[in-house]
Amino acid sequence: MAETCPILIASDLSDASEIAVTRATQLAARRSCPLTALHVIQEEPLWWVVKSRDLDPDDLRAELLREALAGLKSQLHEAAGRLAIEPPESDVQARLGKPAAVVSELAAAIGARLVVVGAHGRHAVRDWFIGTTAEKMVRAGNVPVLVARVEPTHSYHNVTVAVDFSDSSRAALRAALDWAPRAQFTLVHAYETWFESYIDAGTYERLRQEQEDALYDRLREFAHEMGVRSDHEPDYRIIAGHPGTAVIEAATRAHADLTVCGTQGETGLRHLLLGSVAQHILRESKGDVLTVRAHGD
């Protein structure tokens, strides 16, 4: 990773976003990363307020921006207090516009290495993330996006990484090593069989074992090439079944506090979806999720 590692927090100033602010503050303090907190005010709802209350639009915008800046400063101060640390170098910004576009633009402008967003409630990712602002940030931007769901009482201890040997999963593992260098790693590769219906049970079991042995070797080689060391205490899991389900199950067994996966780029019809695996992980994970898109996807 480069010498500087700017982190951008996208905060909606809700209680849930405080988790994201605290996690981002913790990461920034550990890495001595400059931290920027951003709140975006969407223009469209303002006009209804203006019409109903006969307010001057410029005065309203100015007041909302002042309130947002004050709210961001308060969140950063409280986050440092919860962590019992000195507040890291930080900047606060409030802007008007479409949240996903503004976040992506600012992330590019400051050279952000990570964007951190919060989630709401037990089914936050299902009810709020998918199809809305944060999903657009994941699939449209080139910066890894961390969805913070759990109050950060400590650095990440157990990290599960989805591996399909693609450039995206290489980028995902690289990001996991950067942001959680002292964690224990579980690397998961899932495969789906197609031949069990056409052969006898004995032959099927032999072929399945041969396939899994080959995949274990490939997964270990992949990890070694990416710099996973023995002190990461890696656990290699080869699982037959749907990849999204397999990753969630492996993360649950490993008590993972962070699950990392690659995402697809905006090519062809892919701009409509994150991809079924990343989408499933975002919806179902009980812990934090880091989504990473390979540069050049």
Secondary structure, DSSP 8 states (H G I E B T S, - for coil): --S---EEEE--SSHHHHHHHHHHHHHHHHHT--EEEEEEE-SHHHHHHHHHHT--HHHHHHHHHHHHHHHHHHHHHHHHHHHTS---SEEEEEEES-HHHHHHHHHHHHT-SEEEEE--STTHIIIIITTSHHHHHHHH-SS-EEEE-S--SSS--EEEEE--SSHHHHHHHHHHHHH-TTSEEEEEEEE--S-TTTS-HHHHHHHHHHHHHHHHHHHHHHHHHHT--GGG--EEEEEES-HHHHHHHHHHHTT-SEEEEEE--S-GGGGG-S-HHHHHHHHH-SSEEEEEE-TT-
